[in-house]
């Protein structure tokens, strides 16, 4: 792997650049992941049987988009009613457990040791006359293949020449859990954008703050902000192994499990930890999960550090 450290104009901040690295388009990836889950659902029972000796019935994926306001709606009698409805409408056996994967919105359902962080990024367009842009590192910009993306105190993603996604800055105050239920994408050219007037003002303020933060890396005089994006991350506590997600059984009686607190590392962690979680649930054995993701249940002597 060719990994280099690039210094900004001041020489005080370093950025990692991997010549064969790629930036992932998250929405397109998630769409493909959902399709893969549907197509591979039938392989799950065969995998459990072959790899771990578990006998499981046929498996399928049903996506139901519905807001859940409380765990009580997924427990006891409501759950039994939903199971009966599923049996009648789909001929299935309903669900026997719940896995909370609600990200930053999980606080509307149950309290976990998470720090919510409202995070902003901007989509920018180069409008200058220069053919070489601010990203001309050792001729990389004029080479073949994807434009370089940088990761440091400021990240820069280049989907194509003349455009960039720059992030991120964070609000000073943690938002309420209800804020995790929505994300904002405010286009400066859209007078009917979904954001309210106060939200637009906040978005533009944070966009200017991000522009100032990124100016030590990019000469931004010829770059225009097209839109501002805002989302809420749920950050888990720090550990000696970094920020690891929160996982484990939440309610033994109702068989409720949690997989939250992936922060900004969901694309890195989701597949690996989901496999471990599936095995733990199928085995009915929480101890199969790494101890570090269970710290939220065992650490009682000292407060968590964020």
C-alpha atoms as a printed R data frame, in Angstrom:
    type eleno elety resid chain resno       x       y       z
1   ATOM     1    CA   UNK     A     1   0.000   0.000   0.000
2   ATOM     2    CA   UNK     A     2   1.314   3.422  -0.984
3   ATOM     3    CA   UNK     A     3   0.511   5.665   1.996
4   ATOM     4    CA   UNK     A     4   1.883   9.183   2.179
5   ATOM     5    CA   UNK     A     5   1.529  12.075   4.580
6   ATOM     6    CA   UNK     A     6   0.815  15.397   2.881
7   ATOM     7    CA   UNK     A     7   1.406  18.690   4.676
8   ATOM     8    CA   UNK     A     8  -0.874  21.661   4.213
9   ATOM     9    CA   UNK     A     9   0.304  25.140   3.259
10  ATOM    10    CA   UNK     A    10   1.291  25.990   6.831
11  ATOM    11    CA   UNK     A    11   3.269  22.772   7.196
12  ATOM    12    CA   UNK     A    12   1.681  22.143  10.590
13  ATOM    13    CA   UNK     A    13  -1.117  19.726   9.684
14  ATOM    14    CA   UNK     A    14  -0.641  16.320   8.089
15  ATOM    15    CA   UNK     A    15  -3.103  14.388   5.916
16  ATOM    16    CA   UNK     A    16  -3.049  10.777   4.855
17  ATOM    17    CA   UNK     A    17  -3.254  10.014   1.160
18  ATOM    18    CA   UNK     A    18  -3.453   6.450  -0.163
19  ATOM    19    CA   UNK     A    19  -2.966   6.279  -3.915
20  ATOM    20    CA   UNK     A    20  -5.175   3.174  -4.197
21  ATOM    21    CA   UNK     A    21  -7.778   4.237  -1.662
22  ATOM    22    CA   UNK     A    22 -11.397   4.925  -2.499
23  ATOM    23    CA   UNK     A    23 -14.110   7.076  -0.986
24  ATOM    24    CA   UNK     A    24 -17.400   5.189  -0.566
25  ATOM    25    CA   UNK     A    25 -20.673   6.717  -1.733
26  ATOM    26    CA   UNK     A    26 -22.657   5.790   1.386
27  ATOM    27    CA   UNK     A    27 -26.231   6.035  -0.010
28  ATOM    28    CA   UNK     A    28 -25.371   3.893  -3.048
29  ATOM    29    CA   UNK     A    29 -23.526   1.420  -0.827
30  ATOM    30    CA   UNK     A    30 -26.510   1.068   1.510
31  ATOM    31    CA   UNK     A    31 -28.862   0.497  -1.425
32  ATOM    32    CA   UNK     A    32 -26.577  -2.251  -2.706
33  ATOM    33    CA   UNK     A    33 -26.271  -3.707   0.801
34  ATOM    34    CA   UNK     A    34 -30.050  -3.971   1.112
35  ATOM    35    CA   UNK     A    35 -30.251  -5.757  -2.234
36  ATOM    36    CA   UNK     A    36 -27.482  -8.116  -1.127
37  ATOM    37    CA   UNK     A    37 -29.360  -8.901   2.098
38  ATOM    38    CA   UNK     A    38 -32.432  -9.870   0.091
39  ATOM    39    CA   UNK     A    39 -30.518 -12.026  -2.359
40  ATOM    40    CA   UNK     A    40 -28.350 -13.735   0.272
41  ATOM    41    CA   UNK     A    41 -31.033 -14.274   2.914
42  ATOM    42    CA   UNK     A    42 -31.446 -17.900   1.912
43  ATOM    43    CA   UNK     A    43 -27.747 -18.533   2.526
44  ATOM    44    CA   UNK     A    44 -27.938 -17.565   6.208
45  ATOM    45    CA   UNK     A    45 -29.485 -20.804   7.432
46  ATOM    46    CA   UNK     A    46 -27.035 -22.841   5.344
47  ATOM    47    CA   UNK     A    47 -24.121 -20.830   6.763
48  ATOM    48    CA   UNK     A    48 -25.307 -21.333  10.356
49  ATOM    49    CA   UNK     A    49 -25.692 -25.055   9.777
50  ATOM    50    CA   UNK     A    50 -22.358 -25.536   7.975
51  ATOM    51    CA   UNK     A    51 -20.163 -23.238  10.083
52  ATOM    52    CA   UNK     A    52 -21.697 -23.502  13.540
53  ATOM    53    CA   UNK     A    53 -24.027 -26.517  13.552
54  ATOM    54    CA   UNK     A    54 -27.206 -24.493  14.137
55  ATOM    55    CA   UNK     A    55 -30.473 -25.640  12.649
56  ATOM    56    CA   UNK     A    56 -32.549 -22.772  11.320
57  ATOM    57    CA   UNK     A    57 -35.615 -22.537   9.163
58  ATOM    58    CA   UNK     A    58 -35.880 -20.677   5.906
59  ATOM    59    CA   UNK     A    59 -34.733 -17.065   6.016
60  ATOM    60    CA   UNK     A    60 -35.997 -13.993   4.210
61  ATOM    61    CA   UNK     A    61 -35.745 -10.217   4.561
62  ATOM    62    CA   UNK     A    62 -38.786  -7.972   4.951
63  ATOM    63    CA   UNK     A    63 -38.191  -4.216   5.039
64  ATOM    64    CA   UNK     A    64 -40.926  -2.326   6.909
65  ATOM    65    CA   UNK     A    65 -40.393   1.439   7.149
66  ATOM    66    CA   UNK     A    66 -42.285   2.571  10.212
67  ATOM    67    CA   UNK     A    67 -41.473   4.916  13.067
68  ATOM    68    CA   UNK     A    68 -41.124   3.234  16.469
69  ATOM    69    CA   UNK     A    69 -41.723   5.588  19.387
70  ATOM    70    CA   UNK     A    70 -41.059   3.203  22.278
71  ATOM    71    CA   UNK     A    71 -39.772  -0.268  23.046
72  ATOM    72    CA   UNK     A    72 -43.119  -1.097  24.601
73  ATOM    73    CA   UNK     A    73 -44.607  -1.182  21.106
74  ATOM    74    CA   UNK     A    74 -42.225  -4.037  20.306
75  ATOM    75    CA   UNK     A    75 -42.817  -6.027  23.472
76  ATOM    76    CA   UNK     A    76 -45.449  -8.233  24.987
77  ATOM    77    CA   UNK     A    77 -48.907  -8.069  23.522
78  ATOM    78    CA   UNK     A    78 -48.100  -5.584  20.716
79  ATOM    79    CA   UNK     A    79 -45.342  -7.898  19.527
80  ATOM    80    CA   UNK     A    80 -47.669 -10.886  19.597
81  ATOM    81    CA   UNK     A    81 -50.231  -8.929  17.606
82  ATOM    82    CA   UNK     A    82 -47.633  -8.006  15.005
83  ATOM    83    CA   UNK     A    83 -46.506 -11.613  14.806
84  ATOM    84    CA   UNK     A    84 -50.083 -12.731  14.195
85  ATOM    85    CA   UNK     A    85 -50.505 -10.081  11.507
86  ATOM    86    CA   UNK     A    86 -47.316 -11.243   9.804
87  ATOM    87    CA   UNK     A    87 -48.420 -14.860   9.984
88  ATOM    88    CA   UNK     A    88 -51.762 -14.030   8.410
89  ATOM    89    CA   UNK     A    89 -50.423 -11.740   5.691
90  ATOM    90    CA   UNK     A    90 -47.134 -13.481   4.851
91  ATOM    91    CA   UNK     A    91 -47.456 -16.998   6.211
92  ATOM    92    CA   UNK     A    92 -44.357 -16.492   8.371
93  ATOM    93    CA   UNK     A    93 -43.660 -17.088  12.031
94  ATOM    94    CA   UNK     A    94 -43.155 -13.403  12.919
95  ATOM    95    CA   UNK     A    95 -40.096 -12.194  14.842
96  ATOM    96    CA   UNK     A    96 -38.887 -13.446  18.173
97  ATOM    97    CA   UNK     A    97 -36.356 -10.734  19.029
98  ATOM    98    CA   UNK     A    98 -35.400  -7.100  18.486
99  ATOM    99    CA   UNK     A    99 -32.025  -5.581  17.598
100 ATOM   100    CA   UNK     A   100 -31.741  -1.834  18.173
101 ATOM   101    CA   UNK     A   101 -29.707  -0.313  15.348
102 ATOM   102    CA   UNK     A   102 -31.218   3.167  15.470
103 ATOM   103    CA   UNK     A   103 -27.962   5.100  15.429
104 ATOM   104    CA   UNK     A   104 -28.195   8.560  16.966
105 ATOM   105    CA   UNK     A   105 -31.977   8.202  17.349
106 ATOM   106    CA   UNK     A   106 -31.663   5.253  19.731
107 ATOM   107    CA   UNK     A   107 -31.922   7.676  22.655
108 ATOM   108    CA   UNK     A   108 -35.621   8.074  21.882
109 ATOM   109    CA   UNK     A   109 -36.043   4.379  22.754
110 ATOM   110    CA   UNK     A   110 -33.503   3.659  25.473
111 ATOM   111    CA   UNK     A   111 -30.605   5.354  27.250
112 ATOM   112    CA   UNK     A   112 -27.043   4.288  26.377
113 ATOM   113    CA   UNK     A   113 -23.678   5.881  27.237
114 ATOM   114    CA   UNK     A   114 -23.455   7.781  23.950
115 ATOM   115    CA   UNK     A   115 -22.437  11.326  23.084
116 ATOM   116    CA   UNK     A   116 -24.520  12.866  20.305
117 ATOM   117    CA   UNK     A   117 -22.633  15.104  17.894
118 ATOM   118    CA   UNK     A   118 -24.292  17.280  15.263
119 ATOM   119    CA   UNK     A   119 -21.935  17.169  12.284
120 ATOM   120    CA   UNK     A   120 -21.778  19.356   9.177
121 ATOM   121    CA   UNK     A   121 -20.225  18.968   5.729
122 ATOM   122    CA   UNK     A   122 -20.390  21.053   2.556
123 ATOM   123    CA   UNK     A   123 -20.554  20.230  -1.146
124 ATOM   124    CA   UNK     A   124 -18.370  22.624  -3.104
125 ATOM   125    CA   UNK     A   125 -17.856  23.432  -6.779
126 ATOM   126    CA   UNK     A   126 -14.755  24.919  -8.368
127 ATOM   127    CA   UNK     A   127 -15.637  27.910 -10.513
128 ATOM   128    CA   UNK     A   128 -12.207  29.301 -11.357
129 ATOM   129    CA   UNK     A   129 -10.425  29.314 -14.689
130 ATOM   130    CA   UNK     A   130  -7.424  27.273 -13.561
131 ATOM   131    CA   UNK     A   131  -7.175  23.730 -14.874
132 ATOM   132    CA   UNK     A   132  -5.106  22.560 -11.908
133 ATOM   133    CA   UNK     A   133  -6.971  22.892  -8.641
134 ATOM   134    CA   UNK     A   134  -5.984  23.070  -5.008
135 ATOM   135    CA   UNK     A   135  -5.480  19.304  -4.998
136 ATOM   136    CA   UNK     A   136  -2.446  19.118  -7.286
137 ATOM   137    CA   UNK     A   137  -0.166  17.016  -5.080
138 ATOM   138    CA   UNK     A   138   2.886  15.849  -7.012
139 ATOM   139    CA   UNK     A   139   0.856  15.768 -10.209
140 ATOM   140    CA   UNK     A   140  -1.838  13.523  -8.742
141 ATOM   141    CA   UNK     A   141  -4.626  15.744 -10.017
142 ATOM   142    CA   UNK     A   142  -3.469  15.256 -13.614
143 ATOM   143    CA   UNK     A   143  -3.055  11.507 -13.313
144 ATOM   144    CA   UNK     A   144  -5.445   8.714 -14.209
145 ATOM   145    CA   UNK     A   145  -8.126   7.272 -11.964
146 ATOM   146    CA   UNK     A   146 -10.132   8.813  -9.130
147 ATOM   147    CA   UNK     A   147  -9.215  12.230  -7.779
148 ATOM   148    CA   UNK     A   148  -7.361  12.080  -4.430
149 ATOM   149    CA   UNK     A   149  -9.267  12.164  -1.143
150 ATOM   150    CA   UNK     A   150  -7.611  13.318   2.058
151 ATOM   151    CA   UNK     A   151  -8.208  12.394   5.689
152 ATOM   152    CA   UNK     A   152  -7.047  14.592   8.533
153 ATOM   153    CA   UNK     A   153  -8.416  17.357  10.734
154 ATOM   154    CA   UNK     A   154 -10.433  18.208   7.646
155 ATOM   155    CA   UNK     A   155 -11.495  15.512   5.184
156 ATOM   156    CA   UNK     A   156 -11.860  16.066   1.468
157 ATOM   157    CA   UNK     A   157 -13.644  13.693  -0.892
158 ATOM   158    CA   UNK     A   158 -13.351  14.210  -4.647
159 ATOM   159    CA   UNK     A   159 -16.224  12.559  -6.537
160 ATOM   160    CA   UNK     A   160 -14.993  14.145  -9.774
161 ATOM   161    CA   UNK     A   161 -12.876  17.019 -11.078
162 ATOM   162    CA   UNK     A   162 -14.199  20.396 -10.064
163 ATOM   163    CA   UNK     A   163 -16.277  19.130  -7.137
164 ATOM   164    CA   UNK     A   164 -15.452  18.324  -3.533
165 ATOM   165    CA   UNK     A   165 -17.137  17.299  -0.298
166 ATOM   166    CA   UNK     A   166 -15.411  18.918   2.674
167 ATOM   167    CA   UNK     A   167 -16.003  18.105   6.338
168 ATOM   168    CA   UNK     A   168 -16.452  18.187   9.148
169 ATOM   169    CA   UNK     A   169 -17.334  20.602  11.916
170 ATOM   170    CA   UNK     A   170 -19.417  19.888  14.975
171 ATOM   171    CA   UNK     A   171 -21.852  21.925  17.026
172 ATOM   172    CA   UNK     A   172 -20.710  22.887  20.503
173 ATOM   173    CA   UNK     A   173 -23.807  21.604  22.287
174 ATOM   174    CA   UNK     A   174 -25.067  17.998  21.974
175 ATOM   175    CA   UNK     A   175 -28.470  17.831  20.257
176 ATOM   176    CA   UNK     A   176 -31.492  16.107  21.823
177 ATOM   177    CA   UNK     A   177 -32.094  12.453  20.817
178 ATOM   178    CA   UNK     A   178 -35.095  13.507  18.715
179 ATOM   179    CA   UNK     A   179 -32.701  15.393  16.424
180 ATOM   180    CA   UNK     A   180 -31.207  12.044  15.423
181 ATOM   181    CA   UNK     A   181 -34.456  11.192  13.641
182 ATOM   182    CA   UNK     A   182 -33.679  13.522  10.757
183 ATOM   183    CA   UNK     A   183 -30.833  14.780   8.631
184 ATOM   184    CA   UNK     A   184 -30.780  18.075   6.763
185 ATOM   185    CA   UNK     A   185 -29.513  18.751   3.266
186 ATOM   186    CA   UNK     A   186 -29.845  22.440   2.420
187 ATOM   187    CA   UNK     A   187 -29.148  23.497  -1.151
188 ATOM   188    CA   UNK     A   188 -28.333  27.193  -1.433
189 ATOM   189    CA   UNK     A   189 -30.136  27.303  -4.779
190 ATOM   190    CA   UNK     A   190 -33.350  25.762  -3.406
191 ATOM   191    CA   UNK     A   191 -35.716  28.369  -1.990
192 ATOM   192    CA   UNK     A   192 -38.109  25.603  -0.895
193 ATOM   193    CA   UNK     A   193 -35.534  23.522   0.949
194 ATOM   194    CA   UNK     A   194 -36.730  21.355   3.828
195 ATOM   195    CA   UNK     A   195 -34.815  23.392   6.441
196 ATOM   196    CA   UNK     A   196 -36.585  26.127   8.398
197 ATOM   197    CA   UNK     A   197 -35.291  29.718   8.435
198 ATOM   198    CA   UNK     A   198 -33.462  29.204  11.741
199 ATOM   199    CA   UNK     A   199 -32.047  25.890  10.532
200 ATOM   200    CA   UNK     A   200 -30.841  27.539   7.313
201 ATOM   201    CA   UNK     A   201 -29.085  30.241   9.303
202 ATOM   202    CA   UNK     A   202 -27.381  27.625  11.484
203 ATOM   203    CA   UNK     A   203 -26.367  25.589   8.435
204 ATOM   204    CA   UNK     A   204 -24.849  28.621   6.712
205 ATOM   205    CA   UNK     A   205 -22.993  29.593   9.889
206 ATOM   206    CA   UNK     A   206 -21.488  26.122  10.179
207 ATOM   207    CA   UNK     A   207 -20.646  26.110   6.458
208 ATOM   208    CA   UNK     A   208 -18.619  29.293   6.920
209 ATOM   209    CA   UNK     A   209 -16.932  27.791   9.967
210 ATOM   210    CA   UNK     A   210 -16.003  24.714   7.937
211 ATOM   211    CA   UNK     A   211 -14.762  26.863   5.055
212 ATOM   212    CA   UNK     A   212 -12.461  28.689   7.479
213 ATOM   213    CA   UNK     A   213 -11.253  25.407   8.957
214 ATOM   214    CA   UNK     A   214 -10.432  23.988   5.516
215 ATOM   215    CA   UNK     A   215  -8.735  27.125   4.198
216 ATOM   216    CA   UNK     A   216  -5.326  26.024   5.521
217 ATOM   217    CA   UNK     A   217  -5.542  23.028   3.179
218 ATOM   218    CA   UNK     A   218  -7.333  24.516   0.185
219 ATOM   219    CA   UNK     A   219  -7.165  27.925  -1.480
220 ATOM   220    CA   UNK     A   220 -10.944  28.283  -1.559
221 ATOM   221    CA   UNK     A   221 -11.335  31.650  -3.256
222 ATOM   222    CA   UNK     A   222 -12.544  29.951  -6.450
223 ATOM   223    CA   UNK     A   223 -14.710  27.336  -4.732
224 ATOM   224    CA   UNK     A   224 -18.413  27.926  -4.085
225 ATOM   225    CA   UNK     A   225 -20.561  26.159  -1.470
226 ATOM   226    CA   UNK     A   226 -23.509  24.506  -3.232
227 ATOM   227    CA   UNK     A   227 -25.163  22.731  -0.313
228 ATOM   228    CA   UNK     A   228 -24.757  22.024   3.370
229 ATOM   229    CA   UNK     A   229 -25.427  18.654   4.967
230 ATOM   230    CA   UNK     A   230 -26.117  18.028   8.630
231 ATOM   231    CA   UNK     A   231 -26.444  14.736  10.483
232 ATOM   232    CA   UNK     A   232 -26.148  13.455  14.042
233 ATOM   233    CA   UNK     A   233 -23.535  10.916  15.087
234 ATOM   234    CA   UNK     A   234 -23.775   8.761  18.205
235 ATOM   235    CA   UNK     A   235 -20.252   8.496  19.575
236 ATOM   236    CA   UNK     A   236 -19.406   5.638  21.965
237 ATOM   237    CA   UNK     A   237 -17.030   6.076  24.925
238 ATOM   238    CA   UNK     A   238 -13.289   5.992  24.335
239 ATOM   239    CA   UNK     A   239 -11.315   2.877  25.172
240 ATOM   240    CA   UNK     A   240  -7.686   1.797  24.900
241 ATOM   241    CA   UNK     A   241  -8.654   0.290  21.522
242 ATOM   242    CA   UNK     A   242 -10.346   3.433  20.246
243 ATOM   243    CA   UNK     A   243 -14.070   4.084  19.922
244 ATOM   244    CA   UNK     A   244 -15.807   0.734  19.639
245 ATOM   245    CA   UNK     A   245 -19.569   0.271  19.233
246 ATOM   246    CA   UNK     A   246 -21.993  -0.640  21.998
247 ATOM   247    CA   UNK     A   247 -23.388  -4.140  21.637
248 ATOM   248    CA   UNK     A   248 -25.082  -6.793  23.719
249 ATOM   249    CA   UNK     A   249 -28.348  -7.970  25.187
250 ATOM   250    CA   UNK     A   250 -30.548  -5.194  26.517
251 ATOM   251    CA   UNK     A   251 -33.506  -7.170  27.829
252 ATOM   252    CA   UNK     A   252 -33.222 -10.918  28.421
253 ATOM   253    CA   UNK     A   253 -36.927 -11.455  29.013
254 ATOM   254    CA   UNK     A   254 -37.962  -9.917  25.699
255 ATOM   255    CA   UNK     A   255 -34.725 -10.819  23.879
256 ATOM   256    CA   UNK     A   256 -33.802  -7.260  22.905
257 ATOM   257    CA   UNK     A   257 -30.238  -6.627  21.688
258 ATOM   258    CA   UNK     A   258 -28.330  -3.449  20.797
259 ATOM   259    CA   UNK     A   259 -25.863  -2.534  18.064
260 ATOM   260    CA   UNK     A   260 -25.304   1.223  18.339
261 ATOM   261    CA   UNK     A   261 -22.575   3.821  18.752
262 ATOM   262    CA   UNK     A   262 -20.681   3.251  15.507
263 ATOM   263    CA   UNK     A   263 -20.030   7.006  15.253
264 ATOM   264    CA   UNK     A   264 -18.204   7.842  12.033
265 ATOM   265    CA   UNK     A   265 -16.941   4.277  11.531
266 ATOM   266    CA   UNK     A   266 -20.093   2.445  10.499
267 ATOM   267    CA   UNK     A   267 -18.746   1.482   7.084
268 ATOM   268    CA   UNK     A   268 -15.625   0.034   8.700
269 ATOM   269    CA   UNK     A   269 -17.285  -1.910  11.504
270 ATOM   270    CA   UNK     A   270 -20.777  -2.917  10.434
271 ATOM   271    CA   UNK     A   271 -20.076  -6.190   8.603
272 ATOM   272    CA   UNK     A   272 -17.520  -7.553  11.074
273 ATOM   273    CA   UNK     A   273 -19.515  -6.818  14.222
274 ATOM   274    CA   UNK     A   274 -22.852  -7.768  12.654
275 ATOM   275    CA   UNK     A   275 -21.449 -11.232  11.967
276 ATOM   276    CA   UNK     A   276 -20.383 -11.569  15.614
277 ATOM   277    CA   UNK     A   277 -23.767 -10.322  16.804
278 ATOM   278    CA   UNK     A   278 -25.665 -12.757  14.592
279 ATOM   279    CA   UNK     A   279 -23.604 -15.618  16.014
280 ATOM   280    CA   UNK     A   280 -24.179 -14.450  19.609
281 ATOM   281    CA   UNK     A   281 -27.941 -14.191  19.074
282 ATOM   282    CA   UNK     A   282 -28.169 -17.539  17.293
283 ATOM   283    CA   UNK     A   283 -26.145 -19.100  20.126
284 ATOM   284    CA   UNK     A   284 -28.052 -17.202  22.820
285 ATOM   285    CA   UNK     A   285 -24.617 -16.434  24.247
286 ATOM   286    CA   UNK     A   286 -23.600 -12.809  24.797
287 ATOM   287    CA   UNK     A   287 -20.111 -13.875  25.867
288 ATOM   288    CA   UNK     A   288 -19.250 -14.526  22.212
289 ATOM   289    CA   UNK     A   289 -19.039 -10.759  21.749
290 ATOM   290    CA   UNK     A   290 -15.711  -8.976  22.403
291 ATOM   291    CA   UNK     A   291 -15.479  -7.696  26.005
292 ATOM   292    CA   UNK     A   292 -14.788  -4.143  24.826
293 ATOM   293    CA   UNK     A   293 -18.225  -3.773  23.202
294 ATOM   294    CA   UNK     A   294 -19.833  -4.927  26.471
295 ATOM   295    CA   UNK     A   295 -18.066  -2.354  28.682
296 ATOM   296    CA   UNK     A   296 -21.242  -0.286  28.941
297 ATOM   297    CA   UNK     A   297 -22.734  -3.132  31.010
298 ATOM   298    CA   UNK     A   298 -19.728  -3.890  33.199
299 ATOM   299    CA   UNK     A   299 -17.976  -0.555  33.817
300 ATOM   300    CA   UNK     A   300 -19.526   0.869  36.975
301 ATOM   301    CA   UNK     A   301 -16.614   2.202  39.044
302 ATOM   302    CA   UNK     A   302 -15.619   5.168  36.866
303 ATOM   303    CA   UNK     A   303 -17.486   7.383  34.397
304 ATOM   304    CA   UNK     A   304 -17.081   6.921  30.684
305 ATOM   305    CA   UNK     A   305 -14.712   9.204  28.820
306 ATOM   306    CA   UNK     A   306 -15.839  10.784  25.562
